[in-house]
Amino acid sequence: MDILPFFLTGIIIGSVYGLTTLGLSLIFGVLRVANVAHGSFIMIGAYIAYLAFISWALPPFGSALIALLVGLAAGYLVYIGVIKPLGKAELNILVALFALGALLAEVARLVWGPDFVGYRWSIGSVEVAGLQIEITKLIGAVLALVIAVALELLLRKTYFGRSIRAVVQDPVGAMVVGVDVQRVFSASAAVGIGVTTLGGVLLTLFIPVGINPYMGGPYTLIGFVIAVLGGLGSIMGAYLAGLLFGVFESVGFYVFSALGFAEPSQMALFLAFVLLLLVLLFKPTGLFRL
């Protein structure tokens, strides 16, 4: 029974992991671009939540809208200023996004300093299976699920979503029937990075002292692992893979701690990579990609 609290903890943090990966998966699915600056936009969302809380006492669910708007604008600018000018030069785009991520981290260091910062916002806790879970974390996990479902419905039930699917299947054919392909590309980049910064806000509920300019690196790595597990380009696949990764991380930490490993968190990450390799061997398109 001792493992159950770690399983529940993994589900909760995994929901937010899944949300932070949605944008990465969407951008790759539509633009065929690996956003290696992914973690830096998570960092920006985290700083927005931190600054809004200490400056205006605005809780993270209030600053989420600010982060979303900042992310939407940033995504549009990234497409217009980086992705579109480089065209189909995939390697050049990869290098440019890597440089952008490094630049954002350095600008954050100059503006906010290199120290770790954070905040703690609590509205109580509830007991689930003997585990005291903060209500804010539960709300964050549920909100992440709601956003994931809303984005999936947006892509399946709206004209915008049908336009995206048409562009993914056949850009030339979509253009012939009147779809503005460039607008779809720019909107997809905006939504992808907007959701990413929003995920950064919710992530701060789990890292009360972990916000810093260079926090994005590990989350970029985690994001790519989750995106590949779920199937690159699959929205709900990314979310479900985030849940799976969260469980593996949390339960793996428990197991490797019990076995006496000095760095159980690193061994849990190793376990996630083993899972990724097994998935790529037997289902190269990902667990949830049809």
Backbone hydrogen bonds, N-H to C=O, Kabsch-Sander energy under -0.5 kcal/mol:
donor,donor_aa,acceptor,acceptor_aa,energy
4,L,1,M,-1.3
6,F,2,D,-0.5
7,F,3,I,-1.9
8,L,4,L,-2.5
9,T,5,P,-2.5
10,G,6,F,-2.2
11,I,7,F,-2.0
12,I,8,L,-2.1
13,I,9,T,-2.5
14,G,10,G,-2.3
15,S,11,I,-1.5
16,V,12,I,-1.0
17,Y,13,I,-2.4
18,G,14,G,-2.6
19,L,15,S,-1.7
20,T,16,V,-2.6
21,T,17,Y,-1.1
22,L,18,G,-0.9
22,L,19,L,-1.0
23,G,19,L,-0.6
25,S,21,T,-2.4
26,L,22,L,-2.6
27,I,23,G,-2.5
28,F,24,L,-1.9
29,G,25,S,-2.6
30,V,26,L,-2.2
31,L,27,I,-2.3
32,R,27,I,-0.6
32,R,28,F,-1.4
33,V,27,I,-0.7
35,N,33,V,-0.9
36,V,34,A,-1.7
38,H,35,N,-1.5
40,S,37,A,-0.8
41,F,37,A,-1.1
41,F,38,H,-0.8
42,I,38,H,-1.4
43,M,39,G,-2.2
44,I,40,S,-1.8
45,G,41,F,-2.0
46,A,42,I,-2.2
47,Y,43,M,-2.4
48,I,44,I,-2.2
49,A,45,G,-2.0
50,Y,46,A,-2.2
51,L,47,Y,-3.1
52,A,48,I,-2.4
53,F,49,A,-1.7
54,I,50,Y,-2.4
55,S,51,L,-2.1
56,W,52,A,-1.7
57,A,53,F,-1.2
58,L,52,A,-2.2
62,G,59,P,-1.8
63,S,59,P,-1.8
64,A,60,P,-1.1
65,L,62,G,-0.7
66,I,62,G,-0.6
67,A,63,S,-2.5
68,L,64,A,-2.3
69,L,65,L,-2.3
70,V,66,I,-2.6
71,G,67,A,-2.6
72,L,68,L,-2.6
73,A,69,L,-2.2
74,A,70,V,-2.6
75,G,71,G,-2.9
76,Y,72,L,-2.0
77,L,73,A,-2.3
78,V,74,A,-2.5
79,Y,75,G,-2.1
80,I,76,Y,-2.6
81,G,77,L,-3.1
82,V,78,V,-2.1
83,I,78,V,-1.9
84,K,79,Y,-3.2
86,L,82,V,-1.0
87,G,83,I,-0.6
87,G,84,K,-1.2
89,A,86,L,-2.0
90,E,88,K,-2.0
93,I,89,A,-2.3
94,L,90,E,-2.4
95,V,91,L,-2.4
96,A,92,N,-2.6
97,L,93,I,-2.7
98,F,94,L,-2.1
99,A,95,V,-2.5
100,L,96,A,-2.2
101,G,97,L,-2.5
102,A,98,F,-2.1
103,L,99,A,-2.5
104,L,100,L,-2.7
105,A,101,G,-1.9
106,E,102,A,-2.1
107,V,103,L,-2.7
108,A,104,L,-2.3
109,R,105,A,-1.9
110,L,106,E,-2.2
111,V,107,V,-2.4
112,W,108,A,-3.0
113,G,109,R,-1.6
117,V,211,I,-2.7
123,I,124,G,-0.6
126,V,133,I,-2.6
128,V,126,V,-0.6
128,V,131,L,-2.9
131,L,128,V,-2.0
133,I,126,V,-3.3
133,I,131,L,-0.7
135,I,124,G,-2.3
138,L,134,E,-1.8
139,I,135,I,-2.8
140,G,136,T,-2.3
141,A,137,K,-2.4
142,V,138,L,-2.5
143,L,139,I,-3.0
144,A,140,G,-2.1
145,L,141,A,-1.8
146,V,142,V,-2.5
147,I,143,L,-2.5
148,A,144,A,-2.2
149,V,145,L,-2.5
150,A,146,V,-2.6
151,L,147,I,-2.5
152,E,148,A,-2.1
153,L,149,V,-2.6
154,L,150,A,-2.3
155,L,151,L,-1.9
156,R,152,E,-1.4
157,K,153,L,-3.1
158,T,154,L,-0.9
161,G,154,L,-0.7
162,R,158,T,-2.4
163,S,159,Y,-2.5
164,I,160,F,-2.1
165,R,161,G,-2.4
166,A,162,R,-2.3
167,V,163,S,-2.3
168,V,164,I,-2.5
169,Q,165,R,-2.1
170,D,166,A,-2.8
174,A,170,D,-2.6
175,M,171,P,-2.0
176,V,172,V,-2.1
177,V,173,G,-1.6
178,G,175,M,-1.4
179,V,174,A,-2.7
181,V,179,V,-1.3
184,V,180,D,-2.0
185,F,181,V,-2.5
186,S,182,Q,-2.6
187,A,183,R,-2.6
188,S,184,V,-2.5
189,A,185,F,-2.2
190,A,186,S,-2.3
191,V,187,A,-2.9
192,G,188,S,-2.7
193,I,189,A,-2.2
194,G,190,A,-2.3
195,V,191,V,-2.6
196,T,192,G,-1.4
197,T,193,I,-2.4
198,L,194,G,-1.9
199,G,195,V,-2.3
200,G,196,T,-1.7
201,V,197,T,-1.4
202,L,198,L,-1.7
203,L,199,G,-2.1
204,T,200,G,-0.9
204,T,201,V,-0.9
205,L,202,L,-1.4
206,F,203,L,-2.1
207,I,203,L,-0.7
210,G,207,I,-1.5
211,I,117,V,-2.3
212,N,210,G,-0.5
215,M,212,N,-1.8
217,G,214,Y,-0.8
219,Y,215,M,-0.8
220,T,216,G,-2.2
221,L,217,G,-1.9
222,I,218,P,-2.7
223,G,219,Y,-2.4
224,F,220,T,-2.1
225,V,221,L,-2.1
226,I,222,I,-2.6
227,A,223,G,-2.8
228,V,224,F,-2.3
229,L,225,V,-2.3
230,G,226,I,-2.7
231,G,227,A,-1.5
234,S,231,G,-2.6
235,I,233,G,-0.6
238,A,234,S,-1.7
239,Y,235,I,-1.8
240,L,236,M,-2.8
241,A,237,G,-2.3
242,G,238,A,-1.8
243,L,239,Y,-1.8
244,L,240,L,-2.1
245,F,241,A,-2.8
246,G,242,G,-2.6
247,V,243,L,-2.2
248,F,244,L,-2.4
249,E,245,F,-2.9
250,S,246,G,-2.6
251,V,247,V,-2.9
252,G,248,F,-2.0
253,F,249,E,-1.8
254,Y,250,S,-1.8
255,V,251,V,-2.7
256,F,252,G,-2.8
257,S,253,F,-1.9
258,A,254,Y,-2.2
259,L,255,V,-1.6
260,G,257,S,-1.2
261,F,256,F,-2.5
267,M,263,E,-1.8
268,A,264,P,-2.2
269,L,265,S,-1.8
270,F,266,Q,-2.1
271,L,267,M,-2.2
272,A,268,A,-1.7
273,F,269,L,-1.8
274,V,270,F,-2.0
275,L,271,L,-2.2
276,L,272,A,-2.2
277,L,273,F,-2.4
278,L,274,V,-2.2
279,V,275,L,-2.4
280,L,276,L,-2.5
281,L,277,L,-1.8
282,F,278,L,-2.0
283,K,279,V,-3.5
286,G,283,K,-2.4
287,L,229,L,-3.8
288,F,230,G,-0.6
290,L,288,F,-0.6
